[in-house]
């Protein structure tokens, strides 16, 4: 009974390998698929145990039919046989382990139903049949299968369990193909980072614990060999881990977590076949070999563009083959007790490896390839992008709800939608902040719409091609005399009497190019009406449109004729009215730009007159806090650069607020530096207080026009390298104050004027460059940046920027980047 107790305890330990595999695979895959990975591990265990009880055990351990198949013990009854019950439970855990190996390899792309079918094929046919050949009648200590009769030795399943699972995994991977984005078109592998590496480490440690029962229980008795078996198991796993660690440090300069985990598992798989017949030093050598084989196999998979999500094939197939052959190389002939020499034993072990591959791969690959032609075995690209948690199980998460609302807002332009907020969670805090931003955005849009809808002027939106009107406010009906629905879809030319609008020049070019013209409107009853029109072109990505404001100036024209003596007062009034029109147009323009919070495109930089501009920004995390923008305005260019304290989502959100506010102020013709920065500061300060955040930012603004730069705002030093090679470093500490730190900063703001000559280079940067550390902790420094710019002074701005970034990369080396990196290089033409 003591031996039965030992087998039962080891069965429980082997069962721990199921949650171990679940934690390992869930941590190494993306969070959008974590539920699917966990459920696959849970479901395949239930399926494998059920099939193993119904007929798998009979096929594997029933009375042998010529050494090929078992023929009794179907639907096994263990009521009165505790020894048989313990043995069945132990072997059922092995069957579950072999089946679940496939789960991690094919994660993130296979249909759940397809995976269950593969699990049935593995546990119901492939595993028990090969197990019969190698292990039949193992409970009696005799070999009944034909491989076992030849002398094939595999104590705990390096081949029977692990290689079988590995071969099946390889076959499925070749049929369903890699995950979207895993390989570039040229075959270059792209790492898909796991969502929870600490969970993977926990899973690996659970597997180590389970392996003690896996190997120790395979003796089926609590003998004096058990202690040595467990020690050999642990040492082989440790040797594999250390081997992978040394490789990772020498190859990548960092100990990559995935390599450490898989190296240790490769060592454990390798010792599984021989842990009872090798010396302690032999176990260490086998573990080292297992780690090396795993690393080499992983590289081969990437070379042939085979995407194994958790490196299950290198670990279980590569390590299993090596461990099976190592039996003949390191095993004690007397303990093996097969009557074979080392060479003969090696040939038998090699035969077992080949038979396992031909049997498992030869059944799985053609069968799945045929089925895949009839019915796709993997999910659609859309479902893969969405994540299998939702597409396969309808298991929504907070992140999914957040993205759904954002996608709906992007498609339907419905700003009233809000993200569900789950309090006291990180995602809930993100959702709450996002809702606050959307509330502010909706309020701004509503205010603008209220202005547009209540304005007495006609406000029309039309396309550049054909001047087709796409939107009109209520006052358009009053001015032109047409119902709004009839105005929509018409060409702007139908509402204007172009021949009567100007005696000296065609007013259409003046309206569209100059932005202002006096015209004669064509009312529905045929009457003409004098109008003053202003037009603004709005560009959103590749899409552009015009917004025009038409004001009825009939009374003004009459007043000009009848009251010539009051011309000066009317002119002043007209100037104020024109400014109001421009302000209304700018507010409407800004509202449409609120969602375009992107960095400048190359084509925008190339369009700047008088300057070559090249910009670069790389965030240290998924969302950065650095900011720069280049905006052409009224014949000049405004360049802005800023650095939000910290980085991450909250800093990135503040950066987007700043970008939107800067563009808004510029579109409102705000050019006074003191007023500009103080207004921007009040806006950001209010949002920061509302968000209860401790963030703020440094911000510098440069107004460029005709070779002259007007610099204001507090940021890092502005560097100018003259065409002669002379370096000027302008300290901005006295030109402003951090944005968002105080409610009013107007008294701190000043402005500095800088003249540029042809060939002069202006460099703007954030402290992510100057404070970038190398592996010895030395800063890159502004002096080195200036030296690089001087060296490439005669080159274009793009070349100077690239040279500086490449030099920065050489300085950083393999050191971690701790802060966002932003660099803007401008060169006077």
Secondary structure, DSSP 8 states (H G I E B T S, - for coil): -HHHHHHHHHHHHHHHHHHHHHHHHHHHS-GGGHHHHHHHHHHHHHHHHHHIIIIIHHHHHSSEETTTEE-S-TT---TT-HHHHHHHHHHHHHHHHHHHHHHHHTTTTB-HHHHHHHHHHIIIIIHHHHHHHHHTTGGGT---SHHHHHT---SS-IIIIIIHHHHHHHHHHHHH---TTSB-TT--B-----S-HHHHHHHHHHHHHHHHHHHHGGGSS--TTHHHHHHHHHHHHHHHHHHHHHHHHHHHSS--HHHHHHHHHHHHHHHTTTTTTS-HHHHHHHHHHHHHHHHHHHHHHHHTT---TT-HIIIIIIHHHHHHHHHHHHS-HHHH-SS--HHHHHHHHHHHHHHHHHHHHHHHHHHHHHHHHHS--B--HHHHHH-HHHHHH----HHHHHHHHHHHHHHH--TT------TTSHHHHHHHHHHHHHHHHHHHHHHHHHHHHH-SSEEEEE-TTTTBEEEE-HHHHHHH-S-HHHHTTSBGGGGB-HHHH-SSS-HHHIIIIISEEEEEEE-TTS-EEEEEEEEEEEEETTEEEEEEEEEE-HHHHHHHHH-GGGHHHHHHHHHHHHHHHHHHHHHHHHHHHTT------HHHHHT-SSEEEEEEEE-SSSS--EEEEEEEETTEEEEEEEEESS-SHHHHHHHHHHHHHHHHHHHTT---HHHHHHHHHHHHHHHHHHHT----EEEEEEEEETTEEEEES--S-EEEE-TTS-EEEE--TTS---BTSSS--GGG--EEEEE--TT-EEEEE-HHHHT-B-TT--B--HHHHHHHHHHTTTS-HHHHHHHHHHHHHHHHTTS---S-EEEEEEEE-
